């Protein structure tokens, strides 16, 4: 079961330990989410967002239609060291689980309403 939808197999399969490959067919060592243009994303960030446990950096910018609080599941993102939320419709309190992340050293929030 893959709650994010990146990788899901049913039945018998052989697994070599590689879930995600880059453009050069090399294993991806870590992930960054950097979405900086208005592309129609809207509503709440789903709880599944927090299951990107190998994600190191998140930058969501200029998504006027993203709304509501960040999901509490972001506290599962143990590799996360930086979060930037700029010019969104996000609101509410930051999840307390976010502040328990040992590697998180930067939170940049600007003009969210």
N, C-alpha and C positions, 0 to 999 in steps of 0.2 A: 504494500500500500504506500503510495506516495501522495501526501496531502497537497503538495504544490503542483503536481502534474508534470514535473520534468521527466520522470522516469517511472514507468509502471509496467510490470510484466505479469502475465497470468500463465499458469501451467509450468512445465518443466523448462529449464533454461540453464545454460552454463554462464557463470559470472566470473569475469576476470578482474573485478575490482574497480573498473573504470566506468563511472556514470556519465561524465560529461567531457567532451573533447572540444578543443578550440579549432580554429580554422585550419590549423596545420596538423590536425589529428593527434595532438598531444593532450594528455590529461590536464584538466583545469585544476590548479592547485588551490585557488580561492575565488571568491566571487565579489563583485562590486555592483551595486544597483545604482545607476546614474541616469535618471530620466529627467531631462532638462527642457523639454519642449512641450507645449500644449498639444496633446494627441488624443483628447477625448476621454481620458481616464476620469471616472467620476465616482462619487459615493465614498463609502468607507473602505479603508484598507482591510482586507479580509484577515481573519486570525491566521490563516495558512501562511501569510507573509512572514510570520515569526519562525516558520520551519526552515527558513533559509539559513541553517545553522553555520554554514561556512562563509557566509557573507561578512566581509570586513568593513564595508563602507556603504552607506545609503545616502543618496542625494536626490531628493524630489523637489523640483523647482518649476514654478510657473504652471502648476496644475490647479487652476482656479476651482475646478469642480471636485477635487478631493475634499471630503468633509469628515467631521467627527473626530473622535480621539484615536490615537495610535492603539493597535491591539496589544493587550497584556502579554500575548505570546512572544512579543519581541524580546522578552527576557530569556528566551531560549537561544538567542543568537550569540553564542558564546565567543565567536571570533570577532564580533563587531567592535570597532574602535572609533568610528566616526559616523555621526548622523547630522545631515543638513536638510532642513525643511524650510524652503523659502517660497513665499508668494503662493500659498495654498489656502484652501478653506478649512484646513485642519484646526481643531479646537479641543478644549477640555484639558484635563491634567495629563501630564506625561505619565505613562504606566510606571508604578513603583518598581516593577521587575527590571526596567531599563537601568536603574541605578545600582543594581546588584551585579551588573556585568563587569568583570574584572578588567577587561581590556579597553572598555569604553573610556576615552579621554576627551572627546570633543562632541558637544551638542550645539549646533548652530541653528537657531530658530529666528526667522525674520518675516514679519508681515503675514502672519496667518490670522484668519478671522473666523 
